Amino acid sequence: MGEGLTFDDVLLVPRLSNIVSRSQVNLTTYLTREIKLNIPILSASMDTVTESKMAIAIAREGGLGVIHRFMPIDRQVEEVAKVKRAENVIIEDPITIRPESKVKEAKRLMEKWGISGLLVVDDHKRLLGIVSRRDVLFENDGKEVREVMTPRAKLIVAEKKIGLEEAKDMFRKYKIEKIPIVDNDDRLIGLITARDVVNRTMNPRALKDSKGRLMVGAAIGVRGDYLERAKKLWKAGVDVIFIDVAHGHSTLVIDAIKKVKAELKEAPVIAGNVATSEGVEDLVKAGADGVKVGVGPGSVCTTRVVTGAGIPQLTAIMECAKAGRKLDVPIIADGGIRKSGDLVKALAAGASSVMIGNLLAGTDESPGPLIFRNGKRYKIYRGMASFYAMLGKEMQERYEVEDLIDMSYKAEGVEAYVPYRGSVREVLEQLISGLRSGMSYCGASNIKELQEKALFIKITHAAYLEGLPHDVEGLT
Ligand code: XMP
């Protein structure tokens, strides 16, 4: 019988370090042999974690979001398309308003789309002016937009599609915030906003494809229309397809990898989840370009309780990473990351990156509203094999009571509240800061070096407690 260890069972042994500045630490890593990430973090393909908003936020920080698959194909495709469009310098289809519309309508549109101005056009899309928030702020709601807008004659426009540098020059020269683009007939064909340009330049480590668009992953299953889903996602520009099932070491997954690879020769495919080196070998042999590791470590998983099966995550990572190294395929550690120390240990144990659900589910960018309980803020987080997640809205109608009872027995996850944690950027900054320090304690200036130099020491429960704050009283 082997031994199974997880993050809290071990510590990393501090080693001689020549890292004098944390900025010396390089956090780039590989997702597949070809795809490089700028930070080693992925957001989980769960319906309370990753849709386009999360994927955009995490890609801007240098990681990758994986859009979940628990929605109709067309919606998932649209979510992918939103990410691919997010960093366009040119907005091809800006929000417009008619000159005869009322100020009230202009305010409503600005509020709805979260924008600070609208382009005013006629029936033929000819540009007539711009109405900005400033123009309507103290105006009578009943006035017409034409009375308060800045007219066309006073506008600085571009007469053809321009690039980023040219746009920056114009913003600088004319001290404006919006550049409408018009064709020879003065018809509106696009818009560049200073905000988008700032977003692009403010995120130097953003993860971009060869065309300068943010990168994104999307999950598929192994049953029903999964192949059609894969094809449509690929067409929409997805960068990596994740074949994502709870027990990934299965013939269904092996077949699915082969089929997707046969159909979409260029598409990078990551498959999982597995927890053994044989699992990694079988999926890589079938064609996987990366393998996701984790059976039961997730914070909302009950797989181990319900089925008695699973492998503690640190041991699973170590075993799978051995196979990954042999086959030259990166491993993603999925689930169970609660603090930055766990992230350092997962990478040191051989994972090239980690996938995170819980810590990101409480951010502004996860789907779902904020919930107030006893004066505190929370968001909802649920396992994808939890009863309500399996049930889904559309499914509800199709099931008989007996099916529902059966399903409730099969659930391998729970629904829960997680504390509100602010923005994705704040959460990632904490994780990354801990990672940089942890790497410095190991004397590692990059992730490969971390893996080579890492020495783990197994600890007792008393030693674990020693590492927590103790013998002090909290201030609250
Ligand atoms: P964390 O610990 O970050 O883990 O919340 C996220 C990962 O948990 C997995 N997951 C599940 N596992 N039953 C399970 O056994 C479930 O219902 C379930 N939902 C998600 C998944 O791998 C995710 O990335």
Residues whose N, C-alpha, C, O or C-beta is under 5 A from the ligand:
A	BS01	XMP	A44 S45 G296 P297 G298 S299 V300 C301 T302 T303 D334 G335 G336 I337 M355 I356 G357 N358 R382 G383 M384 A385 S386 E412 G413 V414
